Amino acid sequence: MAGSGVSKDVRQALTWYERSAKLGNSFAQRALGDLYADGNGVPQDKARAASYYLLAAKQGNTWAQLSLARAYAGGEGIGKDPAEAVTWYRRAAEGGNAYAQKDLGDIYLNGTGVEPDPNQAAVWYGAAAQQGDSASQVALGALYSEGKGVAKNASEAARLFDLAAKNGDPWAQVKLAELYVRGDGVTKDPSRAAELYRNAAKAGNVYAMTALGDLYSTGTGVPQDLDQASAWYRAAAGLDQTTDSPSGNGVTEMAPAAGSQ
């Protein structure tokens, strides 16, 4: 690879990965799979990546199992096979990989390669949520909010949304804000809803921008301010391209009046 523009460190790493992979080291096999999948230091070769993932996956490496499952799901470097993807997602999920657990929850919820099964979706979302996966906490919270796959429980939905919201997940902030607007599973608190929508909006969530515009338009949880409402609506529509706000959406806000709701 001399003269290829690849750094000496990458070449050395590749040499050691190849030596270790030949000796059966699953971590090296998985690392080589990533290098070939991304074309990092080697020509991109999805088929070769999948072959390395398979070697490591058969040894129980859950990250390789996840990568192999995604390769089967997308037909990247290997024949597309949703059923085989589910097999490897399950192995990785049963091995404790939170990302695989979340993906498997999605698969059962949407019925991709399996019959739709909201109960199984809830099981796998729950497993990942217990490991702190924010996306799974949001997904499971949504199931509790709808009573889909689990008994309807707005308080549990709020608890899960709150966990993910505290980790900065914009959709969790949106879903929790919706509960505060309605007083569903939490004490009704439009001001808290506005705060959550604002946090999500500043992170670029278009739905939150529109919802925050609605609150300013009606004076719900914030002082009524049609200029602010218009600014958030423009941001949501992508019409305001300035960068005054932390999210770069062009919205600048005045502080709410003391004691305002």
Secondary structure, DSSP 8 states (H G I E B T S, - for coil): -TTSS--HHHHHHHHHHHHHHHTT-HHHHHHHHHHHHHTSSS---HHHHHHHHHHHHTTT-HHHHHHHHHHHHHTSSS---HHHHHHHHHHHHHTT-HHHHHHHHHHHHHTSSS---HHHHHHHHHHHHHTT-HHHHHHHHHHHHHTSSS---HHHHHHHHHHHHHTT-HHHHHHHHHHHHHTSSS---HHHHHHHHHHHHHTT-HHHHHHHHHHHHHTSSS---HHHHHHHHHHHHT------STTSSS-------TT--
